[in-house]
Amino acid sequence: MTHIVVDPVTRIEGHLRIEAEVEGGRVASAWSSSTMFRGIELILQGRDPRDAWAFTQRICGVCTTVHAIASVRAVEDAIGAKPPTNARIARNLMMAAQCIQDHVVHFYHLHALDWVDVVSALQADPTATASLAQSISDWPESSASYFRATQERLRAFVERGQLGPFGNAYWGHPAYRLPAEANLLAVAHYLAALEWQRDFIKVHALLGGKNPHPQGFLVGGMATPVDPSSQASINIHTIAALKDLVKGAREFVSKVYIPDLLAIAGFYKDWAGHGAGVGNYLVYGEYPMTDQKGAPLYIPSGVIRNRDLAIIEPFDPRKITEQVAHSWYRYDGGDKAALHPSKGETHPTYTGPKPPYDRLDTSAKYSWLKSPRYDGLPMEVGPLARMLVSYASGHPEVKGLVDFALGKLGVGPEALFSTLGRVAARGLETKLLVDKIGDWIDELALNMGKGDLRIHDTSKWDPSSWPREASGAGFHEAPRGALGHWVHISNGKISRYQCVVPSTWNAGPRDASGLPGPYESALVGTPVHDPEQPLEILRTVHSFDPCMACGVHVVDPKGRELARVKVR
């Protein structure tokens, strides 16, 4: 039995440690440990709930909009505020844009290097690479000169010894299978995606003022005014700019991302047999299609148990709990308790490990993440969960996309329950949303054309109109999965706040019954060619798109300075 420690797991947001026991060339057991503490719930106590979204948005530098929307929805649920039509549509546009950009960034910049041997691209024939590119897409940037220029750019990095983002990987590992030409293609599109995503996310600037951390959210609606005759508002020029950005996004996703995804996946079909995980999937649902409470959602909610696509259970928020048996927290009622987030407690209690940090004591507490459970079961959340629930629910667009991808790869639906399925689902969701987002732009333009310029519900803005005690929950399908915020308001101030984030669902440790979380379960059975270079472990972990900063944060409760950054 060989013990492997991967710490830190790189190309993610935040700090994650994975420990695994490898026997017979495969992972026999695995443990997931997040190594920072999140104190946002404590920071919010006593504050005005109308300000909470601005604080929670700072949970992460990547997942910015997602905490804003979950927070405003939680407070709106508590006080009874109802966003008007323009706000609902603008929020859908911002959430979809966040998801599209985030998924593209994940594929190329956070995950592709687990499958693409960058240094191998130096041996590629640019002319052959051009032929390969032209065989899978009519993207205009597919000439031999384009790929030759990329290759020379990469060669200059190597010769200077400055590989930058390409410097930390297991280049030459035998688990890499792409021919050199496919590697060069992927490197070129890695660089192209950097430029594309920077342009596309201007959607957030147009609707919310800036990115990251857009400023346009507001409890009861949005802060960005709507007025076709004003240059300082969402107007006809805004609509035209949004359409141009979406047109470019549709081109890039359809002609670059999806062809690259299918081409790379074709060399790794055996990964449809690895990384299945817990087999339970949870989706809150997203993108309300009307203004009514309980409106139909473009991506439906639901629960799948034991990979049974024949039964989609309705989502019941009362069944969510969090446990801390293996987490560095304590509960007043005992550490084996399972608390609903509305009654959640945040009492940090660090108990190790001690230097030299060579091994976690996994029989005790070993992570700053709690263990969320739904009806007592660990649940995987994220793009795979969403596409599975939508597919099994008969969502016509999702069914068409999934069947197309399965047909192109020559695999059956069972391949979805895997590391490869997770990667494919993220790409298919991107295609789904990039094709849908234009409809919401048209809907916004049509509503403005009717003369409806409302963007904010002011009827509940005054705290004197609120109940003395009020509780609410806000749900959102973030790029990485099901995100929930719970708030309790007493006399106009926050008395309790809890966030259960996607990476807590997926990366959380074992619970009081010893049930592993999704990361821990998915790693079991993963082949490991070389314990000194555990590339395969990274493939499965990265397929979830970890974001530990959302799950944990550092805070000094006495307000002391922890660090000072100087710009010279």
ZIURTA-V947205 format. One record per residue. RES is the residue in three letters. D_LAST is the distance of its C-alpha to the last C-alpha in Angstrom with 2 decimals. Layout:
BEGIN
res,d_last
RES,D_LAST
RES,D_LAST
END
This chain:
BEGIN
res,d_last
MET,49.45
THR,45.85
HIS,43.02
ILE,39.79
VAL,36.43
VAL,33.71
ASP,30.61
PRO,28.25
VAL,29.79
THR,27.10
ARG,26.76
ILE,27.32
GLU,25.49
GLY,25.29
HIS,27.00
LEU,30.56
ARG,32.77
ILE,36.07
GLU,38.81
ALA,42.01
GLU,45.29
VAL,46.54
GLU,50.23
GLY,52.13
GLY,49.08
ARG,48.33
VAL,46.41
ALA,48.91
SER,46.72
ALA,43.11
TRP,40.89
SER,37.81
SER,35.33
SER,32.34
THR,30.07
MET,28.22
PHE,29.79
ARG,29.85
GLY,30.32
ILE,30.35
GLU,34.08
LEU,33.63
ILE,30.84
LEU,33.23
GLN,36.18
GLY,37.24
ARG,35.24
ASP,36.70
PRO,37.67
ARG,36.84
ASP,33.14
ALA,33.29
TRP,32.39
ALA,28.94
PHE,28.24
THR,29.88
GLN,28.00
ARG,24.85
ILE,26.74
CYS,25.16
GLY,22.60
VAL,25.37
CYS,28.57
THR,27.58
THR,30.70
VAL,33.08
HIS,32.47
ALA,32.62
ILE,36.05
ALA,37.43
SER,36.44
VAL,37.97
ARG,41.04
ALA,41.47
VAL,41.38
GLU,43.62
ASP,46.04
ALA,46.16
ILE,46.78
GLY,48.72
ALA,46.47
LYS,47.37
PRO,44.90
PRO,46.68
THR,47.20
ASN,44.25
ALA,41.86
ARG,43.47
ILE,43.13
ALA,39.52
ARG,38.65
ASN,40.56
LEU,38.63
MET,35.22
MET,36.30
ALA,37.84
ALA,34.84
GLN,32.61
CYS,35.14
ILE,35.53
GLN,31.85
ASP,31.27
HIS,34.27
VAL,33.31
VAL,29.80
HIS,31.51
PHE,34.05
TYR,31.90
HIS,28.50
LEU,29.45
HIS,33.05
ALA,34.22
LEU,32.79
ASP,35.35
TRP,38.04
VAL,36.55
ASP,36.13
VAL,33.31
VAL,33.84
SER,37.54
ALA,36.74
LEU,36.36
GLN,40.13
ALA,41.06
ASP,43.26
PRO,41.52
THR,44.98
ALA,46.14
THR,43.00
ALA,43.79
SER,47.35
LEU,46.17
ALA,43.87
GLN,46.67
SER,49.11
ILE,47.25
SER,45.85
ASP,46.13
TRP,42.37
PRO,41.98
GLU,39.04
SER,41.35
SER,42.15
ALA,42.12
SER,39.68
TYR,37.20
PHE,37.35
ARG,37.31
ALA,34.06
THR,32.57
GLN,33.96
GLU,32.46
ARG,29.04
LEU,29.46
ARG,30.84
ALA,27.81
PHE,25.64
VAL,28.16
GLU,28.55
ARG,24.84
GLY,24.91
GLN,22.30
LEU,24.39
GLY,21.54
PRO,23.43
PHE,26.62
GLY,25.74
ASN,26.99
ALA,30.68
TYR,34.14
TRP,34.79
GLY,38.42
HIS,39.63
PRO,43.34
ALA,42.86
TYR,41.23
ARG,44.10
LEU,42.92
PRO,44.03
ALA,41.39
GLU,42.00
ALA,41.32
ASN,38.09
LEU,36.99
LEU,38.05
ALA,35.95
VAL,32.81
ALA,33.29
HIS,33.70
TYR,30.70
LEU,28.59
ALA,30.77
ALA,30.39
LEU,26.60
GLU,27.26
TRP,30.28
GLN,28.86
ARG,25.98
ASP,28.75
PHE,31.28
ILE,29.28
LYS,29.32
VAL,32.49
HIS,30.42
ALA,28.76
LEU,32.26
LEU,33.84
GLY,31.15
GLY,28.46
LYS,25.60
ASN,24.75
PRO,23.61
HIS,25.09
PRO,27.59
GLN,28.61
GLY,32.21
PHE,33.97
LEU,36.31
VAL,39.05
GLY,42.16
GLY,40.71
MET,37.71
ALA,35.83
THR,35.74
PRO,38.88
VAL,41.54
ASP,43.22
PRO,44.43
SER,44.56
SER,41.05
GLN,37.95
ALA,35.80
SER,37.71
ILE,38.73
ASN,41.21
ILE,43.02
HIS,40.01
THR,38.05
ILE,40.97
ALA,40.99
ALA,37.26
LEU,37.71
LYS,40.68
ASP,38.82
LEU,36.03
VAL,38.69
LYS,40.69
GLY,37.79
ALA,37.22
ARG,40.92
GLU,40.92
PHE,37.99
VAL,39.35
SER,42.93
LYS,42.38
VAL,39.40
TYR,38.69
ILE,42.32
PRO,43.68
ASP,40.90
LEU,41.55
LEU,45.28
ALA,44.99
ILE,42.75
ALA,44.83
GLY,47.93
PHE,46.89
TYR,46.28
LYS,49.31
ASP,49.98
TRP,46.92
ALA,49.12
GLY,50.73
HIS,47.68
GLY,45.54
ALA,48.11
GLY,46.97
VAL,48.73
GLY,50.65
ASN,50.20
TYR,48.20
LEU,47.10
VAL,46.19
TYR,45.71
GLY,46.11
GLU,44.08
TYR,44.33
PRO,47.11
MET,49.49
THR,51.03
ASP,50.25
GLN,52.84
LYS,52.03
GLY,52.66
ALA,52.19
PRO,52.47
LEU,49.21
TYR,48.40
ILE,47.24
PRO,49.83
SER,49.47
GLY,51.44
VAL,51.79
ILE,53.04
ARG,54.38
ASN,55.17
ARG,54.36
ASP,57.41
LEU,56.77
ALA,60.23
ILE,59.23
ILE,56.35
GLU,56.30
PRO,55.07
PHE,51.82
ASP,52.52
PRO,49.46
ARG,51.62
LYS,51.61
ILE,47.88
THR,47.08
GLU,44.35
GLN,45.09
VAL,43.16
ALA,45.50
HIS,42.85
SER,39.75
TRP,37.81
TYR,39.33
ARG,42.62
TYR,45.10
ASP,47.30
GLY,50.33
GLY,49.59
ASP,47.29
LYS,49.93
ALA,49.97
ALA,49.04
LEU,47.58
HIS,47.38
PRO,43.87
SER,45.38
LYS,46.26
GLY,43.20
GLU,41.67
THR,38.19
HIS,38.68
PRO,36.14
THR,37.85
TYR,35.99
THR,38.44
GLY,36.74
PRO,36.31
LYS,35.57
PRO,33.90
PRO,34.21
TYR,34.29
ASP,36.65
ARG,38.85
LEU,39.11
ASP,42.20
THR,43.31
SER,46.50
ALA,44.47
LYS,41.35
TYR,38.62
SER,36.31
TRP,34.29
LEU,36.05
LYS,39.46
SER,42.43
PRO,43.46
ARG,47.07
TYR,49.35
ASP,52.92
GLY,52.05
LEU,50.76
PRO,47.36
MET,46.38
GLU,44.20
VAL,42.33
GLY,40.54
PRO,41.53
LEU,44.37
ALA,45.85
ARG,45.67
MET,47.28
LEU,49.95
VAL,50.92
SER,50.94
TYR,52.92
ALA,55.44
SER,55.74
GLY,56.85
HIS,53.85
PRO,55.11
GLU,51.82
VAL,50.47
LYS,53.78
GLY,53.79
LEU,50.28
VAL,50.92
ASP,54.31
PHE,52.88
ALA,50.20
LEU,52.72
GLY,55.13
LYS,52.63
LEU,51.75
GLY,55.35
VAL,54.76
GLY,56.27
PRO,54.81
GLU,54.59
ALA,51.66
LEU,49.53
PHE,49.49
SER,47.02
THR,43.56
LEU,44.54
GLY,45.92
ARG,42.64
VAL,40.81
ALA,43.58
ALA,43.74
ARG,40.10
GLY,40.80
LEU,44.08
GLU,42.57
THR,40.00
LYS,42.95
LEU,44.86
LEU,42.19
VAL,41.21
ASP,44.93
LYS,45.34
ILE,42.37
GLY,44.03
ASP,46.96
TRP,44.80
ILE,43.41
ASP,47.05
GLU,48.01
LEU,45.36
ALA,46.54
LEU,50.15
ASN,49.57
MET,47.82
GLY,50.76
LYS,53.12
GLY,51.51
ASP,49.86
LEU,46.50
ARG,46.01
ILE,42.67
HIS,42.77
ASP,45.50
THR,45.40
SER,48.52
LYS,46.70
TRP,43.57
ASP,45.04
PRO,44.94
SER,48.39
SER,49.77
TRP,48.58
PRO,50.74
ARG,50.11
GLU,49.33
ALA,48.00
SER,46.73
GLY,45.37
ALA,43.96
GLY,41.78
PHE,42.00
HIS,40.04
GLU,40.09
ALA,36.42
PRO,35.65
ARG,35.87
GLY,38.99
ALA,40.68
LEU,38.42
GLY,39.99
HIS,38.92
TRP,41.44
VAL,41.35
HIS,43.75
ILE,43.70
SER,45.49
ASN,46.11
GLY,43.38
LYS,40.64
ILE,39.50
SER,41.37
ARG,40.77
TYR,38.45
GLN,38.39
CYS,36.76
VAL,38.34
VAL,36.09
PRO,37.09
SER,35.31
THR,37.07
TRP,40.36
ASN,39.62
ALA,37.62
GLY,39.35
PRO,41.21
ARG,44.96
ASP,46.84
ALA,49.53
SER,52.10
GLY,50.06
LEU,49.44
PRO,46.29
GLY,43.75
PRO,43.36
TYR,40.73
GLU,42.82
SER,46.00
ALA,44.76
LEU,43.65
VAL,47.15
GLY,48.99
THR,45.95
PRO,46.63
VAL,44.30
HIS,44.93
ASP,42.65
PRO,41.46
GLU,38.65
GLN,37.39
PRO,38.30
LEU,37.44
GLU,40.33
ILE,39.02
LEU,35.79
ARG,37.94
THR,39.75
VAL,36.86
HIS,34.69
SER,37.72
PHE,37.26
ASP,33.64
PRO,32.30
CYS,29.84
MET,29.48
ALA,26.79
CYS,29.66
GLY,31.84
VAL,29.73
HIS,26.78
VAL,25.34
VAL,26.06
ASP,26.63
PRO,29.86
LYS,29.18
GLY,25.96
ARG,23.85
GLU,20.12
LEU,19.80
ALA,16.07
ARG,12.77
VAL,9.73
LYS,6.27
VAL,3.78
ARG,0.00
END
